[in-house]
């Protein structure tokens, strides 16, 4: 099998990847700036968190139907229309801002509409990638996509913060719209996406076609169990995301500077993992890489965040927790593309979105409640000599540290349980091109 990047065969994909990544950077910068704007105007963490909930809700509610329609429709047209609609929502924010009438509820509505369009765009773009990239380059494709996501996680907050501080929200939004025009023009005039082979649900009624992805998962238990594994990991990760500010922004953690440094180190670790994934040869077992990478992540970072008391330990946890994620994602992407037939990918990916992401809002909500209502009061009641106080400290943030300790146990057990699942290991028999 070829282990180098065939730039001639990969040319259309590379062009799509570069321009779409640039557009994603602009969108991420706007999202970051809107979070800052909403918190400055409301002072409420819950109010700000609802921006993300509004974006995720369409994924959970509409993905199955969106995938059925996306499989029937021309992929390029779906991507162009979805991106244009999302850009119109961003432009609406700019118009409301310029008129002095922008309110939080406007952002909830526009985020929901943008999220709905992304529900159609995401499965269409996934299938487009499968159609444009040679199958023997799927690992490189996953590595490149992980690389762009890692760069985005580093650049978007830094660039958005700088532009927001220097020129305000208006300039951030204008930059986002400029990146959209570049991606839109390139896709419209320079990229031809071939039609997907097979009927892709033509002639089926919508509800039956929408259920095709779920039926595929019911009949292919290995993919279903892998998705449920990721849903369980997403739950733990969402609780982590909800609790991390409570730990690091507290007096115990050190405040905003420490929080920023740990997040920057996490992004740098993802970037290193993406580069490593790009140069590694295909492994003998993708399932083993996926399981072991998640076990490393779940078993180390949460434990070091819980028991650590200073920045170097937390940074070490961030490195161990995030360096394996791009390698995991790269192999997960290649495995699923190689197993799921292209005519079914839109519907299956949409069903996956519903099953895999519904745990995210649950994790965010539960994580906040556990920190505020259970673990912080519990740790506040501990005496200085108590075992829990000696392990996790005292004062605000100690409750979050206790929760991270429990998350390390939960994440480790989750990985070990699914690692023993024979259905997931059976996916190795479906790999092609290796």
N, C-alpha and C positions, 0 to 999 in steps of 0.2 A: 504493500500500500504506500502511496506517496505521503511523505511527511513534510513536504515543503508547501508553501502557499502558491498555487497556480494563479497568478494575477490576471492572466488572460481570461481563463474560465470564470474567475471570480469578479471580473470587472464590473458587471452590472450590480452585483451585490455590494461591492465595496463603495460604489457611488451612492447607492441607496443608504448604506450604513453611515457613511460620512455625513450626508446631508440631513438624514433623520436624527442622527446623534446631535448635530448642531441645533436642530429645532428643539429637541428634547432639552438641551441645555437652556435655551431661552425660556421654555415652559417651566422648567424647574426654578429658574431665577425668579420668574413672576410668582410662582407658588410660595417661594421663600419670602419674597418681599411682601406678599399679601398677608402672610402669617405675622410678620413684624408689624405691618400696618394695623391689622385687626387687634393685636395685643396692645399696641400703643393706644388705640381708640377705645378698647373695652376693658383692659386690665384683667381679663378673665382667661384662664387657661382652658376652661371648658368651652367657652365661646370660640376660641381659636382651634381647639381640637375638632370641633364640629365641621370645620372646613374639610378636613381629611375624611371624616365620616360621610359627608355629602358626596365626595368623589368616589368612595368605595361602594356606596349603596347601589348604584346602577350595575356594578359588576356582579353583585350578589343576586339582584332581583331579575336582571335582564340578559345575563350572559348566554344562557341556553338558547333563547330566541335569537339573539344577535348572531350567534354562531351559525344557526340554521340559515338565516338570511345571507350572512356573509359567504357561506359556501355556495349559495346559488348565484350570487352577484359577481360581477367583474371586480377582481381584487384591487386593481389600480383605481377604479372609480370609487370604490368604498373608501380607500385611503384618502383620496383627494377630497371627497365630500366631507368625511369625518374631520380631517385636518382643517378644512375651510370653516366648518361650523364652529369648531373649537376656537379658531382664530377670531371669528366674529364675537364669541363670548368674551374673549380677551379685549377686543376693541370696545365692546360695550362697557367693560370696566373702565377703560380709559376715558370714554365719553362721560360716564357718570362722575368720574374723578374730576375731570376738567370743569364740569358744571357744578361741582360742589355738592352733588347729591348722592355720592356713594355711601351705602349703608351695609352693615354686616349681612342683612338678609338678602341683599343683592348678590353678595358673594356666595351664599349658600345656594341660591337658585342657579347662578351661572356655573358654579362648580358641579352641581348635579347634572346640568345639561352637558357640560364638557365631559364629565364622567360617562354619561350615556353614549356620547359619540365615541369615546375611547373604547367602550364595550364592543362597538362594531369594528373600530380601527385595529384593535389589538389582534383578534384572530385573523383578520385579513392580512396584516403585516407578517404574522407568523407563517402563514401559508406562502406569502410572497417570498419570504426568505428561503423556504424549502424549494420553491420553484426556480429561484435565481442561482442558488449555490449548488455546486456538485455535491453529491452525497458523500464522497470520500473526503470532503472538506468541512463536514459538519462540526468536527471538533474545533477547527480554526474559526468557524463562524461563531460558535459559542464563546470562544476565548475573546474574539474581537468585541462581541456584544458586552461581555463582562468588563472588558477594558473601558469601553465608552461609559458604562454605568459607573465604574469606579472613578473615572475622571470627572464625571458629572457630580458625583457625591462630594468631590473635593472643590471643584471650580464653582458650582452653582451658589453655595452659600457665600463664598469669598467675593465673587464678582457682584452678586446681588447686594451684599452688604455695602460694598464700596460704591456702587452706583446709587443705591438708595440714600446713603449718607451724603454723597456729593451733589446729586441732582434730583433725588426724590423718586417716588414710585413711577411717575410718568415716563422717565427715561428707561427704567427697567422694562416696562410694558412695550415701549417702542422697539427696544432691542429684541424682545420676544417676537414681535410682529415681523421684524426684519428677518429673523431666522426662519420664520414660517414661509416667507416669500421665497427664500433660497431653496428650501426643501420642496415647496410646492412646484416651483418652476422646474427644478431638476427632475422630479417625478413625472411631471406632465410632458416635458419635451425630450428628456434624455433617457428615460428608462422604460423599456417594454417588458411587461410582466406576462409570461406565457400563460395560457389557460390551464387550469388544473385538470389532470386526466380524470376520466370517469364522469358520471352523471352528477355527482355532488348533490344528491337529494332532489333533482329536478322531477317534477310531477308529484312529489309528495305534498301532502297537506302540511301547513306550517307546524302544527302541534306535533305531528308524527316526526317531521324532520328535526324539530327542536329536541325531541326525545331520543334521536338517533345517537347523539353523543353520550347520553346517559346509558342507553342500551349497549353501546360499544364498551363502556367501562364495566357494566355488569357482566358482560361476556368475556372481558379481558381483565381478570382480577389482579394481575400483576401491576398494570398501570393504575387501576383503582386503588390498590393498597399503597402504591408509591405516592399517589396524590393525597391519600389520607395521612400518610406519614408527614408529608410537607404541611398539611393543614395543622397537625399537632405541633410541629415545629413553629409554624407561624403564630400559633396561640402563645407559646412560650416567649417567642421573640417580641410579640406585641406587649405582653406584660413587662418585658425587659424595657422596651421603649417608653412605656408609661412611667416606669419607676426610675429610670436613669437620671432624669433631671432632679428628682427628689433626693437622690443620693449625692450627686456631684455638685449641685447648686446650693446644697445645705452648708452650714458652717463646718460640718464634719468633712464634707467633700472639698471645700476650698473655694467654691464660687464659680463665676462665669468663665474666668480664664482657664481653670482646670477643666471645666465642661467642654470648652472649645478645643483645648489641646487633645483631650481624649477622643473627641469626634474627628479631629484632623488625623490623629494616628490611625483610627479605624479606617478612614478613607485611604490613607497611604498604604495600609496593609492590604486593602482590597486591590489597589493598583498593583502592588507587588504580586499578589496572587493571580491577577489577570495576565500579567506578563509571563508568569511561570506557566500558566495554563496554555498560553500561546506557543510556547516552545517545547512543552512536554509531548512525547509521542502518545498515541492512543493507548490507554491502559489495557491490560488483559481483562480486567473486570471493572466496568463502569459502576456497577451496583456497589462494589466494595469501596470504590473511591467516594461515592455519594454518602454512604453510611459512615465511613470513617471520618470524612471531613466534617460532617454534622456532629459526630461524637466529640471530635476535638473542639469544635465551637461551643457546644452546649456544656461540656464538662470542664472547660478551663476558664473562660472569661467570667461567667457568672460567679464562680468560686473565688476568683481573684478580686473581683469587685466587692464581694461580700466580706472577705477576710482582710483585704488590703487596707492600709491606712494612709498611703501616700501616693503621689502621682506616678512614680516609676512602676509600681506594682500594677496600677490600673492601666497604664500604657502597655505593659507586657500582656495583660489580659486582653486589651483591645487588639494587639497584634495576633495573639493565638486565636482569638475569637473570629477574626475577619479575614485572615490570609487564606483560609481554606474555602471561603464562600464562593469566590469566582471559579475555583477548580471544581467545586461541587456543581455549580450552575452550568459550567461548560459541559461536563459529562452528562448531567441531567438533560440538557438541551439536545445533545447528540443522541442520547439513548431514545428519547421520545420521538424525535424526528425519524429515526431509523426504524422504529417499531410501528408507529401509527401511520396508516396509508394516507397519502397526500389528499385524496378526495374527502377524507374524514377529518382532517386536522382542524379545520375551522370549528366544527361542531364539538370535537373532543376537547380542544383547547378552551372553548367557552364553558363546557361542562366542568372542566378542571378549574376555571376561574371561580365558578360558583362554590365548588366544594373546597377548594384550597384557600380561598380568601375570606370565607364567612367567619372564620375564627379571629380575624384581625380586629374588627371593631369590638368583639367580645373580649379579647385580650386587653385592648386599650382601656375599656370601661372597667373591667375587673381589676386590672393593675392599679388604676387610680384609687378605686374603692378600697382595695386591700392595704395600700400604703396609708391612706388618710384615716380609715375607719378601724383598721385592725392592728397592723404591725407597728405603726408609730405610737399609738396609745399603749400597746403592749410593752414596747421598749421603754417608754417614758415611766412605766410603773416599776421597772427593774431597779434594784439597788446597785450601787457602784461595784459591789463584790459578787453580784449574781453571775452565773455562768454565761447567760446570754449577753450581759454587759461586757464581760471580759472578751467574748468572741467578736461581738459586733459593735462595741463602743456604746457611748451614751449620747444623748442629745438628738436634735433633729437630724434625720438621715440614717440613724441606727435601725429604724424599722425597715427602711428600704434595703439596707444591707442584709437583714435577716431574710427578706423576701428573695434577694438574689441568691442566697444560700439554698433556699428551697427550690428556686428555679434551676440551679445546677443539678440538683437531684432529679427533678422532674425531667429536665432535658436529657440527662444521661439515661434514665430508665426508658424514656420514649425511644431513643436511638437503639438501645439494646433490644427492646421488644420488636421493633420493626426490622432490625438487622437479622433477626431469627425467622422472619417471614419467608417461607419458601416461595410464595407467589411472586414476590419481588425478585428473588434470585432467578426465577424462571424466565425473566425478561432477557437474560443473557442469551438465550437460545434464539431470540428474535433479532439480534444484531446483524447488520449487513455491512459489507464493504470493509471488513477488518480481518 
